[in-house]
Amino acid sequence: MSALKLVVVTAGLSVPSSARLLADRLAEATARDLREAGRDVDVRVVELRGLARDIADNLVTGFPPPALRDDVRAVEEADGLIAVTPIFSASYSGLFKSFVDVLDKDALTGKPVLIAATGGTARHSLALEHAMRPLFAYLRAVVVPTAVFAASEDWGANGTDGSLAGRIARAAGELTESLAGRPATPRARAAEQVVPFAQQLAALRAH
């Protein structure tokens, strides 16, 4: 079988960020489980911090700059997705939601997704069930049962069932189960040429 494509979207704002740290641990656990299940996997990380201006431009103009277009295509063509956001004001970050808003409305239909989040206190953990899960349900993604939240105090926990390590292992196992039997998404055909907006206007004026 062809290698599965696993895309990890992380919306951390600092460098380094706890969201990226959690995303890396989830990706490593899932990739390890998939390889143990006999499936090759290619992992790609989409870090939204570096795309913030491109995302804003896309929302205003409707045209994604090249770097954003490549990452959006990677998400659309992924076999599975890991989505990690910091929690602000009891919900996902504005950057995370803005990226989701530039995706095609059908991009995640039927796609297995593992959702995760970070926050300063465990009181924010309900945002996973009250904000993130409904968002991906609306997009018709298949969200695995275990959502992983990491509060500041979780990073020092040991690997018992109730710890962060245990939750990561359980969620990664659920995503692996959703992906292991899937045929890999066919490789994309050559990307369609995108004509810049200014060039389109010039062509209209010429006529």
Disulfide bonds with the S-S distance in Angstrom:
none
